[in-house]
Amino acid sequence: MGQVVIEGVSVTSGTYMRHLCLMFLADNWLWMVLPVALCGVLAVWIDVRFVIVALMVLFVVLPMVLALLYFYYGFSPEARWSIMEKSVTITGVDITMDFTHERMKTHVIGRDDVRSIIEKDDVVLLMLNGKRYTCLMLPASVVDPDVAQALRQLAAQ
């Protein structure tokens, strides 16, 4: 199979962060619910003031964790690659991104850099090696059968 070229590809920053936060919450929901539930149990058994501690955890600590997620992954090069408009060339060996902005360089993602491909309703996530939630997002609207076949071929090798 030859190469597949997709023009004008980008996702919005809100879409990128929504999917990133959903992945993070799906993996770490227990660590976020457990302190609040523990404070709730302590409030019933020991003292009602543990409700205040639970509310502090819920409204102070958890937003701070999500803010760290935003700064750590939201400002990564992969996030910039996902939200900037580009043309994507998919071959059986790599993915080449040519950006329309003149200050951005061409980036190539090799097949060894792609860990897995996750298909959602509105985006396709190419999970990359490196940090845990590092991904390149492509809008699902540009993934036609030819693009899906090229991505499957890239991931299979």
DRENFI-783711 format. One record per residue: residue in one letter; x negated, y, z of N, C-alpha, C in turn. Coordinates in pm, whole numbers, plus 50000, padded with zeros to 5 digits. Each point is the difference from the previous one (the first is absolute). Layout:
BEGIN
AXYZXYZXYZ;...
END
This chain:
BEGIN
M499164988350000500845011750000499125012450000;G500405010349927499245012349990500195008750122;Q499955012649975500155009450110501375006849991;V500485004350116501285006950011499715014050052;V500515010249933499795013950039501335005950044;I500005006450117501185006750052499655014750018;E500805008949943499745014450006500865006650107;G499485010650060500765008250094500474992650124;V499094993150068500354991850116499675007650127;S500965000850092499755005650134501184996950090;V499764999850128501064998850099499955012650086;T501095003150065500025011850086499274996950131;S499555010450065499304998050127500944994450107;G501275003849995500974994650094500214985149981;T500064995749875500144985749971498784992350048;Y498825005749977498774993450043499984998250152;M500275010750074499954999350146501144991550056;R501165000049936501114991750048499634985249994;H499464995749888499624985949986498824996650091;L499075009250016498874997750089500464998650145;C500905008950044500524999150137500834987450020;L500784996149900500784987750012499104987750013;M498914999649924499064988950014499364999950138;F499615011850049499395001050132500984995850109;L501235004949993501004996550101500374985249994;A500044994249881500324985749989498924991450065;D498755004449994498914992450060499835002750150;N500385011850045499685004150138501235003750082;W501184995549963501215004050072499984995450145;L499424988550025499994994850137499225009150094;W498875005249953499175008750084500675013550025;M500985003449920500725012550021501254998050087;V500614988649990501224997250077499654995250141;L498934992650013499654993850128499825010150116;P499275011149985499885009450112501335006350040;V500835003249901501315005950030500884989850072;A500004987649953500814989650065499484997150141;L498694999750017499434997650132500395011250097;C499955012449955500425011150085501494999250032;G500814995349903501424998250026500254989550106;V499274989049995500154989550102499535005050136;L498885007250001499515005650127500975010350056;A500685007449914500995009750046501174993150068;V500404988449952501114992750060499574993550131;W498814994250003499574992450117499375008650109;I499205009949964499225007250099500525014350023;D499925008349895500335014150018500535005649868;V500965008650009500635005949881499045009649929;R499005004750069499055009549939499194993649886;F500004986849992499334993649887500715002949868;V501245004450005500715004349879499295012249941;I499545008950086499265011849954498704995749933;V499324990250057498774994949938500314993749865;A501104992549992500394994049873500295010649895;L500685010750039500285010949906498725007249959;M499045001350091498725006049964499264991449898;V500024987050022499364991049904500705001049865;L501325000150003500775000149876499835013049922;F500005011550069500015012949930498655007149996;V498994994850069498685006349995498964990549942;V499894988150053498934990949960500254994449860;L501194995249972500274993949869499885009949884;P500505012450012499735009549890498525002949980;M499234999750108498555002149985499364988549922;V500454987950025499494988549925500345001449853;L501225004149970500395001949860499255011749936;A499665010250079499205011149947498594995249965;L499434991350084498694994349967500074991649873;L501084992649984500204992349877500045009349879;Y500715011150015500115009749892498635005549962;F499205004150099498705005849969499014989649950;Y500064987950052499044989849961500264994649860;Y501274997249970500334994349870500575010249902;G500635010450048500625009949911499005008649927;F498815001550055498965007949935498924991449935;S500274987349982499034991149938499975002249849;P498914996049935499945001349854501124992149930;E500384988650056501054991949938501355007050003;A500265007650106501245007850006499985010849892;R498885006549984499885010249895500174993649862;W499414988249980500164993249872501464996749973;S500734996450103501404996149981500905011849967;I499765011650063500955011049984499655009449884;M498774999449951499645008749887500414993449868;E500395008549904500434994849870498794994849923;K500214988449938498904993349934500534990849891;S499114995349916500334989049910499214987950048;V500684988650003499424987850054499834990049886;T498814994349989499724989649903499724987250076;I500824989849976499854987250069499504989749900;T498864994050033499484989049920499954987850091;G499554989049950499874988150082498845000850098;V499165010349985498795001150081500115011350103;D500645011149962500035011350091501195009249971;I500135010150084500995010649984499225013049992;T500215007549892499325012749980501025011250013;M499685010050082500895011450020499335012549945;D500655006349901499545012649943500975010950044;F499525009350081500855010250059500165011949906;T501185006350005500265011749916499325012450057;H499755000350130499325011550061498534999549961;E499475011649959498645000349946498924997750106;R500315002050128499004998250105499904985550048;M500934991749961499984985950041499234991849897;K499214990850050499224991249913500814987549969;T499584992849900500604987149968499574989950105;H500974992250050499694989850100500384986449945;V499174990250032500234986349956500134991250124;I501064992050003500214990350108499834986349938;G499004992950044499734986649948500974989750057;R500064988649935500944989750047499584994350136;D498735000950033499554995550132500435009550111;D500335012449964500435009950098501484998950034;V500774993049917501444998550023500224987550084;R500505002050122500234988950092501324993049971;S501065007849978501324994349968500865010649936;I501134995749944500965009049939501354997850066;I500605010850048501304999350066500995008249919;E501114993849965501045006849924501125004250093;K500315012950002501125005550075501055004849901;D501105005550052501065004749911499575011849913;D499255009350058499655012149926498525001449966;V499144991550057498565000749972499404986149991;V498834999449940499174988050001498725003950071;L499664992650104498825002950081498884990549963;L498895005649960498804992149976499135001450124;M500024989850085499255000450125498534998049968;L499175009450044498595000049967499174995250118;N498824995049970499074996050106499535012450075;G499564997950120499555011250082500865001150123;K500525011950024500855002150115501304992349985;R500664997650110501154990950002501185004649912;Y500335012850003501155005049926499595008149878;T498874996949943499535006849881500714994349878;C500695008749927500734995149883500115010849894;L500174995649878500315008649888501454997349965;M500835010549997501424998349971500315004649859;L500764991649932500525003449868501515000050009;P500685009549936501464999850005500554987849926;A501044994350054500594988049940500625003149864;S500325012549975500635003649873499064998249881;V498695000150022499064998349889499574985549983;V500444991350089499584986049993501014992449914;D499714999149871500824992149910499424985849994;P500594990949924499474986249998498534998949957;D499555008649908498604999449958499065004050114;V500385010550074499185004550112500014989550110;A501154994150028500104989650103499134988049963;Q499994996349873499164988849955498525003450017;A499615012349967498605004050014499595000250148;L500905004550087499695000150143499894985950055;R500904991149956499924985950043498684993749954;Q499635002949878498744994749947498805005450079;L500065012750038498935006150078499914993650138;A501154997750064500014994350134499674985250000;A500354992949893499774985549995498514996749991;Q499255008649939498574997249982499305003950124;
END
